[in-house]
């Protein structure tokens, strides 16, 4: 009888949990639309707002059965160092550098249930991804997030308010130097503060996390002896709660349950430089006590420290002395971590490479991977490493195996299972499969023949490697990054040893590193002499801080500061960062875009770039949005090359006048043609509008970019005749003026390669048209 009663109670309990979880899952992925608000449908938003609180209350007393730690970014090749901890109920993020949101999107890591973010430092390497992440989780329905870390996180968020508009998301900042303990029903997080004698005002936080142990199995015989009646009290006792019987007797959970599991602990350590090492060593006793405690077992240490520290003798000695041989270590930022995790970018690049190797070169990251470790990150199945109960006799061999596993380095989706305790898991690690990428497109009927024909038509048409100017697209998407299109950034090689950037979205520096390799990227950073920011939407300038700090770290330092052309309104943000976070004032010289409206920039400042003049105009997007025209010293067919960049804009007469007789127009084309009304409301251009702008200004070639992220591969294009002098941009595409003359020859092969994708876009367009037709019929006359 008791067994059947208990089984019934378990079914009721777990059934309720599954029901609540499923309901929250659906609602968290369905943001409230403006249309619903306008039509007065208030019931759904109200229920939606309450739902996370109801879910949290229902599950607050339930110890999760699954707890996994997942590496989002391993710090390789411009990728961030970020770790995602997820349980049955909640999600936690540790550090959030640039590109975190993109990696989460690529690897289908749901952010809609994120509740707490912990950062170790208040620098761009750990918080640079917060603006993009905040906008993403706000759209996913998250309403409250705790942000834990060093001081000034609140003022940093406040200073971002001009370009990161959080209408529905509340980010509560917690200064971990003041409030050193966080605890919920799943785990407790203790903050360990490290300070440098040279910079005591800039603390660094390490975190000690302890999981709440799962209670042991309920002993029904003992329940009968204690007089516990069948019903909900059994479930409370099983979940570790003490109960009071109707007669007033208190029954403790520990009296009627078997022994519970040993609580697991895991530690995040960040020591940014040798200046902080003494502070870490001062905490030695604290870590020793943690490792020696019988109440908890330290299963894992995650290192955010740079390689210069993790390879230091004293750092290694600290780990050996304070943690047992059973503890495993994951080193983010290690030189052994060779793959960034952005596999989708490599996939599309391998495929486009079949069209024109010079226009779509393979990323240096993939070439280096094949040369240095062909078996580690290229299509290779890696085994699970289980951490079983270790006897003294097995300790040495087990620790040796664990060391060998972590010596391989880690990549995105390396996991560590804390509950059930399975340890390191490499089965889902992100890796490249180049042969599959190429086979995928050749399997499409007719593609191989079209590629062979294209090769014949373009033979001998390629530009030489030293042709200038060369236009390199680092980001061709809008709003937020997706798997294949990063946000706006265009690198222009204006002379043999001079580069300029047009806009600088999140992850721009990482894109350069992955495309060119670390050594060549350092050369480009040194030769980069100007950055132009068209307007202050986050997707056009969030990558600027990382670019400035990377350039400052070059040895020897560049002779001249970076020439920054941007709206004057960017100044308060840069001044705040310089004053409160890191010194960057000497890294740039600001020239306001508005100053170039009447007086184009000429002279020595631009001549060293191989540019004769720069001029701007106001465009129709947001306040202080500008278009840019560059007149280069390089010539094409006897005339100076002129490049015009629209930034974000609706069709603009002023831009047409500014770019009159351009050699190349780079124009945004956010929407497809039948979304012209949506483009107007969002002050963007459609594809045909952008092409028409090029015709009006009599530009020789037009390149379309800044596509909506709904067009991950190829957008819907107008007729072949309209595309005769028009190119569509892809990430990591590089073109010269000579290449643009032949770009239209790519379209038959390109459209055949992605025929299934373009057909899907056509079907969506038909559905939209049918929906609009129904609305027109139902509209009152």
ZIWO-V573565 format. One line per field, one symbol per residue. phi: phi as a letter, one per 40 degrees, with the letter a starting at -180 (. if undefined). psi: psi as a letter, one per 20 degrees, with the letter a starting at -180 (. if undefined). burial: 1 if it has 24 or more other ideal C-beta (glycine too) atoms within 12 Angstrom, else 0. Layout:
phi = ???
psi = ???
burial = ???
This chain:
phi = .cccccccccccccccccccccccdccccbcccccccccgccccdcccccddccccccbcbccccbbbbbccbbgcfgccbabbbbbcbbbbbbgacdgccccccccfccbcbcbbbbbcbcbccbbcccdccccccccchcbabcbbiccgccccccccccbbcbcbbbbccbcccbbcbbabcbabbbcbcbbbccbccbcbbbbbbbccccccccccccccccgccdhccccccccgccbbcdcgccbcdccbbcccccccbabbbbbcaccccccccccdcccccccccccabccabbbcccddccccdccccccccbbcccccbbbcgccccbbchcccccdcccccdccadccbcccddcccccccacccbbfacbccbcbccbccccdcccccccccccccgbbdgcbbccadcbgcbbcbdcacbdcccccdccccdgcdcccccccccbcgcccccccbcbbbccabbbgbcbcbbccdabcbccadbababbgacdgccccccccbgcccccccdcccbabbbcabcdcbacccccccccccccbccdcbcccbbaddcccdcccccccbbacbdccabcbcdccccbbdcbgcdbcccgbcabbbacbcabdgbbbbbbbcccbbfgbdcbbbbcgcacdbcccccccdgccbbbbcacbcccbcccccccfbbcccccccdccccfccbbbcafcdccbcbbccbccdcccdbbbbcbdgcbbbcccccbcccccdccccdbccccccccccccccccccccccccccc
psi = ghghggggggggghggghggggghgghijnqpqhhhghjjnigghghghhghhgghghjhjppqipoqppogpjjpljqroqpppqahgrqppoqmrpighgggggjkopiijphpppqhqmrhhijhigghgghghghijphpppoqarrjhghghhiihhinonhipooopooiignjpppaigrqoppoppqqhhmiimqqpqpoppqpqpqrqpohghgghikpqqaihghgghjjpqqprhiipppqhhijqrprqppqqqppponhrhhihhhghhjghghghghipiiqpohqppoiqrhhghiqghghhgghhiqriipqppoqjqiioiphimhhhhghghghhhgnhhhmqqphghghghhhmhigjomppqrqopnrpprhhigghghgggghghhirrrpjpqoohoqnibpojhjqprqmghhgghghiippiggghhggghghjpjiqqqhjpqqpopohpjrqfqqahiorrpppppohrhlpqqpoqmrpjgghggghgiqgghhhghhhipiqppohrkqhjijhigghgghhhhiqprqqhqrpooorqhiighghggghghfqojhiiqoppphhijghnqpaahhhhiikpgqpqrqqrnerplpqqqpporhqqpljqqppppphbpqrpphhhgghjpkqgppoqqmhqrhjkhghgghjlrqrghggghghghjlqgqpppalqqiimheprpqaqhghjhkpqpqqqjppqrhhhhhjhhihgggghhgkggghhghghgggggghghgghhhipq.
burial = 0000010010001000100110010011001100000000000010010011001100101111011111111111111111111111111111111111111111101111111111111111111111111111111111111111111110011011011101011010111110000101111111111110000001111111111111100111001001010000111111111010000000101011100011111111111110011011001001100110000111111111110011000010011001111111111111011111111111111111111101111111111111001001110001001010010000000110111011011111111111101111110111110100110010010010011001000100001000011111111111111111111111111110011111111111111111111100100111111111111111111111111111110000010001111111110011011101110100110111110100011000110111111111111111011111111111010000111111111111011101111111111111111110001001111111111111111011111111111111111111000010111111111111111111111111111111001100100000000000000000000
